[in-house]
Amino acid sequence: MTSVEKRGVLYIVFDDVELLKECVHSASTLRKYSPGIPSQLITNLSPALFKSSVFDSVDLVTDTIHPLKAKVKYLFHTNFETTLFLDADTEIRSDISELFSDLGKYDLGITYDNECDWESEPVKFIRQKSNDINTGMILYRNTPAVMSLLHEWLQLLLPQEEAIMRPGTFGDQWYFNKHILKKAISGETVQTKILSNEIYNVRPWCWSHLKREKKFRKAKILHAHHLHHGFFTKLKRKLKSLTG
C-alpha cells in the first residue's frame, strides 16, 4: 500500500518466530471472516519465515528494540486512518467490520482484562472485568489527540531497562495501566469507548465461564496462544494440562 487507507488491522511482531506463525493464522482468519478489511504486518523477521501473501502489506524493519517497546513504537507506522491493532496470538471468528463503522463516534476503543488469581495453578478466573486494560487489542483513529496519547505512552516506556521487561511487568500494558489509562478514559482529550471483552479480545481465562453462560459463541476475537494449532494438537495440549 502506497497511501493511507481508511481502515485496517495492524500486527507488529518482533524477534519471535513462533509468534509470527500465530500472526499468520490471525491474518488468515481476518481474511476469511472480514475479507474487505486489509491487514498490515510490521516485523524485523525474515520474509523467508512466513507466507507474506496472507497480509495486504508487509513492512520489514531492521530495528532491534525490545518487542514490547516495538509494539508501541510502531503503532505510529500504521497504513490506516482507523487502525485495529491486534496482538499476533489472536483469532477472528466472525465479521468484525462493525468495529470500524462505529469508531466515528469515539477515538479509542479498548477492553478490560479479566480479573484472575494469577498466583494459582492453573490461573483461577474471578470475574469478567478487572480494573486493567489488556493492550492486546487497541482500536484507534489517527487524530492529533490520539497520537499525543500514544506518544506519551511510548516516551514512558522507552527508558525502561529491557532485561527486566516481561508481559504484565514493566511492559507496554503495565505502563498503559499505571500512567495512561486514567487520562485515556477521562474524556478530556480523547473520546474512549470500553468495548465488550465478552466479544472482543476474549482472553482464555474466561472461556469456560462464557461457555457455561452460553455466551462464548458470540465471541468475535479470541486472544490466546496456540490458536493456530490443529484440532489434534489442541486436544493433546488439553489432555497434558489436565494430567499435569
C-alpha positions as CSV (number, residue, x, y, z in Angstrom):
1,M,0.0,0.0,0.0
2,T,1.5,3.3,-1.0
3,S,-1.1,5.6,0.6
4,V,-3.1,5.8,3.8
5,E,-6.2,3.6,3.7
6,K,-9.4,4.2,5.5
7,R,-9.3,1.2,7.8
8,G,-7.3,-2.0,8.6
9,V,-5.7,-4.3,11.1
10,L,-2.2,-3.8,12.2
11,Y,0.1,-6.6,13.5
12,I,3.6,-6.0,15.0
13,V,5.9,-9.0,15.5
14,F,9.5,-8.8,16.6
15,D,12.1,-11.5,17.2
16,D,9.6,-14.4,17.9
17,V,9.2,-16.9,15.0
18,E,6.5,-18.9,16.8
19,L,4.5,-15.7,17.4
20,L,4.9,-14.9,13.7
21,K,3.2,-18.3,12.9
22,E,0.3,-17.3,15.2
23,C,0.1,-13.9,13.4
24,V,-0.2,-15.6,10.0
25,H,-3.1,-17.6,11.5
26,S,-4.7,-14.5,12.8
27,A,-4.4,-12.7,9.5
28,S,-5.8,-15.7,7.7
29,T,-8.9,-15.7,9.9
30,L,-9.3,-12.0,9.3
31,R,-9.3,-12.6,5.6
32,K,-11.8,-15.4,6.0
33,Y,-14.4,-13.6,8.0
34,S,-13.8,-9.9,7.1
35,P,-12.3,-10.1,3.6
36,G,-12.9,-6.4,3.0
37,I,-10.5,-5.3,5.8
38,P,-6.8,-5.2,4.9
39,S,-4.0,-6.2,7.2
40,Q,-0.5,-4.8,7.7
41,L,2.4,-6.6,9.3
42,I,5.4,-4.8,10.7
43,T,8.3,-7.2,11.6
44,N,12.1,-7.4,11.9
45,L,11.9,-11.1,10.9
46,S,13.0,-12.5,7.5
47,P,10.2,-12.8,4.9
48,A,11.5,-16.3,4.2
49,L,10.0,-17.4,7.5
50,F,6.3,-16.7,6.7
51,K,3.7,-16.6,4.0
52,S,3.7,-12.8,3.2
53,S,0.7,-13.1,0.8
54,V,-1.6,-13.5,3.8
55,F,-1.1,-9.8,4.6
56,D,-2.0,-7.0,2.3
57,S,1.2,-5.2,3.2
58,V,4.4,-6.1,5.0
59,D,6.9,-3.6,6.3
60,L,10.3,-5.1,7.0
61,V,12.4,-3.2,9.5
62,T,15.9,-3.7,11.0
63,D,15.1,-2.4,14.4
64,T,16.4,-4.4,17.4
65,I,14.2,-2.7,20.0
66,H,12.6,-4.9,22.6
67,P,9.3,-6.4,21.2
68,L,7.2,-4.8,24.0
69,K,8.6,-1.4,23.1
70,A,8.3,-2.1,19.4
71,K,4.6,-2.7,19.9
72,V,4.0,0.9,21.0
73,K,6.6,2.5,18.7
74,Y,5.2,1.1,15.5
75,L,1.6,1.9,16.3
76,F,2.5,5.2,14.6
77,H,3.5,3.4,11.4
78,T,0.0,2.3,10.5
79,N,-1.1,2.5,6.9
80,F,-4.7,3.3,8.1
81,E,-6.7,6.3,9.2
82,T,-8.6,3.9,11.5
83,T,-6.5,1.1,12.9
84,L,-7.3,-2.1,14.8
85,F,-4.1,-3.2,16.4
86,L,-4.1,-6.9,17.4
87,D,-1.6,-9.0,19.2
88,A,-0.3,-11.8,17.0
89,D,-1.8,-14.6,19.1
90,T,-5.4,-13.8,18.1
91,E,-8.1,-15.4,16.1
92,I,-11.1,-13.8,14.3
93,R,-14.2,-15.9,14.5
94,S,-16.7,-13.8,12.6
95,D,-17.0,-10.5,10.8
96,I,-15.6,-7.5,12.8
97,S,-16.4,-4.7,10.3
98,E,-18.8,-3.1,12.8
99,L,-15.8,-2.0,14.9
100,F,-14.8,0.4,12.2
101,S,-18.2,1.6,11.3
102,D,-18.8,2.7,14.9
103,L,-15.5,4.4,15.5
104,G,-16.5,7.8,14.2
105,K,-18.4,8.2,17.5
106,Y,-15.2,7.9,19.5
107,D,-11.4,8.0,19.1
108,L,-10.1,5.0,21.0
109,G,-11.5,1.5,21.7
110,I,-10.1,-0.7,24.4
111,T,-11.1,-3.7,26.5
112,Y,-10.7,-4.6,30.2
113,D,-8.7,-7.7,31.1
114,N,-10.2,-10.5,33.2
115,E,-9.7,-10.4,37.0
116,C,-7.9,-13.6,37.9
117,D,-5.9,-15.1,40.7
118,W,-2.6,-15.1,38.9
119,E,-0.8,-17.0,41.8
120,S,-3.0,-20.1,41.5
121,E,-2.0,-23.0,39.3
122,P,-3.8,-23.1,36.9
123,V,-4.8,-19.4,36.8
124,K,-8.2,-19.0,38.6
125,F,-10.8,-16.9,36.9
126,I,-12.6,-14.5,39.3
127,R,-14.7,-12.1,37.2
128,Q,-15.1,-10.8,33.6
129,K,-13.7,-7.3,34.2
130,S,-10.7,-6.2,36.1
131,N,-9.5,-2.6,36.7
132,D,-6.9,-3.0,34.0
133,I,-6.9,-2.8,30.2
134,N,-5.5,-5.6,28.1
135,T,-3.4,-3.9,25.4
136,G,-3.6,-6.9,23.0
137,M,-6.3,-5.0,21.1
138,I,-6.4,-1.3,20.5
139,L,-8.8,0.4,18.1
140,Y,-7.7,4.0,17.3
141,R,-8.2,6.9,15.0
142,N,-5.2,8.8,13.6
143,T,-6.0,12.1,15.2
144,P,-3.6,14.5,17.0
145,A,-5.2,13.8,20.4
146,V,-4.8,10.0,20.0
147,M,-1.2,10.3,18.6
148,S,-0.3,12.6,21.5
149,L,-1.6,9.9,24.0
150,L,0.3,7.2,22.2
151,H,3.4,9.3,22.2
152,E,3.2,9.9,25.9
153,W,2.9,6.1,26.4
154,L,6.0,5.5,24.2
155,Q,8.1,8.1,26.0
156,L,7.3,6.5,29.4
157,L,8.2,3.0,28.0
158,L,11.4,3.7,26.1
159,P,13.7,4.3,29.1
160,Q,12.6,1.0,30.7
161,E,15.5,-1.4,31.4
162,E,14.8,-4.2,28.9
163,A,16.4,-7.0,30.9
164,I,13.5,-7.0,33.4
165,M,10.6,-6.4,31.0
166,R,8.0,-9.1,30.9
167,P,4.4,-9.3,29.7
168,G,2.5,-7.8,32.6
169,T,5.6,-6.4,34.3
170,F,7.3,-3.2,33.2
171,G,6.0,-3.8,29.7
172,D,3.6,-1.9,27.4
173,Q,0.5,-3.0,29.3
174,W,2.0,-2.2,32.7
175,Y,2.8,1.4,31.6
176,F,-0.6,1.9,30.0
177,N,-2.5,0.9,33.1
178,K,-0.2,2.7,35.5
179,H,0.2,6.0,33.6
180,I,-2.1,6.3,30.6
181,L,-5.4,4.6,31.5
182,K,-6.8,7.3,33.7
183,K,-6.1,10.0,31.1
184,A,-7.5,7.8,28.3
185,I,-10.9,7.3,29.9
186,S,-11.3,10.8,31.4
187,G,-12.7,12.1,28.2
188,E,-10.7,15.3,28.4
189,T,-8.7,15.0,25.2
190,V,-9.7,11.6,23.7
191,Q,-13.2,10.0,23.5
192,T,-12.7,6.4,24.6
193,K,-15.1,3.5,24.5
194,I,-14.7,0.4,26.6
195,L,-15.6,-2.5,24.3
196,S,-17.1,-5.8,25.5
197,N,-14.4,-8.3,26.5
198,E,-17.0,-11.0,26.1
199,I,-16.9,-10.3,22.3
200,Y,-13.6,-8.7,21.5
201,N,-10.1,-9.6,22.9
202,V,-11.6,-12.5,24.7
203,R,-8.9,-14.0,27.0
204,P,-8.7,-17.7,27.7
205,W,-9.3,-17.3,31.5
206,C,-13.0,-16.6,30.9
207,W,-13.7,-19.1,28.2
208,S,-15.2,-21.8,30.5
209,H,-17.3,-19.1,32.2
210,L,-18.6,-17.8,28.9
211,K,-19.4,-21.3,27.7
212,R,-21.4,-22.0,30.9
213,E,-23.3,-18.7,30.4
214,K,-23.9,-19.7,26.7
215,K,-22.1,-16.5,25.6
216,F,-18.9,-18.0,24.1
217,R,-20.5,-18.3,20.6
218,K,-20.8,-14.5,20.5
219,A,-17.0,-14.1,20.8
220,K,-15.5,-12.5,17.7
221,I,-11.9,-12.0,18.6
222,L,-10.1,-14.6,20.8
223,H,-6.7,-13.8,22.3
224,A,-4.6,-16.7,23.5
225,H,-1.5,-18.6,22.4
226,H,-1.7,-21.8,20.3
227,L,-4.9,-20.9,18.4
228,H,-3.1,-21.7,15.2
229,H,-2.7,-25.4,16.2
230,G,-4.9,-28.0,14.6
231,F,-7.6,-30.0,16.5
232,F,-5.5,-32.9,17.5
233,T,-2.6,-30.7,18.7
234,K,-5.1,-28.7,20.8
235,L,-6.6,-31.9,22.2
236,K,-3.1,-33.2,23.1
237,R,-2.3,-29.9,24.9
238,K,-5.6,-30.0,26.7
239,L,-5.0,-33.6,27.9
240,K,-1.5,-32.8,29.0
241,S,-2.7,-29.8,31.0
242,L,-5.3,-32.0,32.8
243,T,-2.8,-34.7,33.7
244,G,-0.1,-32.2,34.7
